[in-house]
Amino acid sequence: MNLSKSKYCEGITCLKKLWLSTYKPEVKEDVKESVFETGTEVGELAKNIYGEYIDIEFNTDLKQMIEDTKKALDVKGDINITEASFNYDNNFCSVDILRRIGNSYEINEVKSSTHVNPIYLDDISYQYYILSHLGYKVDKCNIVTLNSGYIRHGELELDRLFTINDVTQEVLRKQKEIEQNIIDINSNMTKEEPRVSLDTYCKDPYDCPYFKYCTQNLEHPNIFDISGMNFSTKCTFYKKGLISYKELLHEKMNPKYKEQIEYELGLRKENIELDKIEEFLNTLEYPLYFLDFETYQEAIPSYDGISPYMQVPFQYSLHVKRNENAPLEHYEFLAEAGIDPRRSLAEQLVKDIPKDVCTIAYNMSFEKTVLKNLASLYPDLSKHLLNIREGMKDLMIPFKNRDYYNKEMKGSYSIKYVLPALFPDDPELDYHNLPLIHKGDEASNAYATLHLKSKKEQEEIRKGLLVYCELDTYAMVKIWEKLQECIRK
Ligand code: SF4
C-alpha cells in the first residue's frame, strides 16, 4: 500500500482504523472539526518562521510535488522549502518546513496544538525514515507548536507565538520500529477487515470516527455509556467481557457509576432530596439574573490581550426575574462580526447587571473565568465585573450532587442532559428544534466565521445565535422554577 504520514499514524494507532478509512470510509462518523482545529491558518503562518522559503504547491499528482521539490533543492546555498515532498519505497511524505543548512537538513513538523502529543513523534519519525533512506543527512527534527503563554500585543511575534521543540533524540530512538511497522501495516491491508479489540487508542490521541461502527453490535447501554468514567477503566472492564449494565451490576466501582447503572436498569426510582434542594434555593435572592456567555477560540490571536485558544466572549443572554410576581425580562448582546467583541460586551454587561445582585449560571466556573479575564483587561470596569462574579451562584449544584436525579440524566449533570430529563416532551425546550445553531461549538464556529459571510447569511446566523443563547438562559429559568415547584408540593 502507498503510505503517507497520516496513513502511517493511523496504522500504528489501530490497523482497523486504517483499514476502515481505506476500504469502508462510508461508515465514518461525521466528526465536525471546529474552525480553529483545522490547522490551515497555523500551517500557513508558520511557513514564515525561518524567513524566506520556496513553497511546493499542492498537487493531487504527488509525482509533480516530488519533481518540484527536486528542482527547489537544486538551488545553491541554504534554503527553506515548505511542503517538500519525497517518496521512498511507496512511502510518501511532505515536510512542513524543510531547511537545508550547509550539507545538513532539518525537518520541521508544524502542529496547531500547544503541546507535543506522542503521535506527533511518530509522524516526524516517519518523515526522518524516508529522508534518511533517500540519502539526506538529517541533523535535526523539530515539532513546532503554539505557545499558550504568548499574549498578543501589537503585531504578531512569530518567534514568541510558536515554540520549536527539538525532538531529534526521540526520532532517532524510534527509527528501529518503523520498518517493522510498515511491514505490519502492509500485511494487514488485505481484503479482510482486521479483528482489533476496542482499547485506549479509540480515544487517544483522537476520538476515533469509527467508534460507533465498532460498537454497533454491543448491547446498549453498555460500559461506554457510563458518564465520567475514565476511558481506560472502561476498556479494562470491556476486555474482561464485562460490557452490558447487567454484567457490570455487581462489579466493584465508584458508587456514582454503580448508581447510574442501577437507575438505568430500573432498580432505583427518581431521587429528589427536598431539604437539600430547599437549602440551595435559599441561597438565591431576588432580583435573579440568569446569565450565559458564548465564547470562541482562535489558534492565532487576532487582537491584543489574547493567547492561543483563549476563550473570547462574543455573546450573552440574560433573563431577569426581579421578584416573585414580576414578569420575566430578557436582555441579550451579540457582537458585530470581525471585531474584538470584548469591550462592547463588557460595557453592555455592566449596564444590564447592577452591582450586588444574585447572578445565576449553570456550571459557573466558565462564566467566572470569562468575567475574571474581562476584569483584568478593563481596569475601569473591573470592580463591577468582579462584583458580578462574587455574587454568582451555580444552578448545577443540585444536579451535580444528585439531590435531584433520574435515570434520564444518564449519569450526567450537564444542562443538555438535565433539561430533557426534567422536561421530556416540551418542544419549546428542545435544542433540536432550533434553527441553525444547536450546540456551543456550533455557536463558536458560526461567530468565528461570521465576517466571511454575505450580509444575508450573517442576518440568518445572527438570528440563530440569538435564539440559541436565549434558550440557554430560559432553560435555566425553567429548571429553577422546577426546583421551586418540588419544594412547594
Ligand atoms: S474505534 Fe477503536 S478499534 Fe475501532 S477502528 Fe477506531 S481505534 Fe480501531
Residues whose N, C-alpha, C, O or C-beta is under 5 A from the ligand:
A	BS01	SF4	C14 K16 K17 V196 S197 L198 Y201 C202 C208 Y210 F211 C214
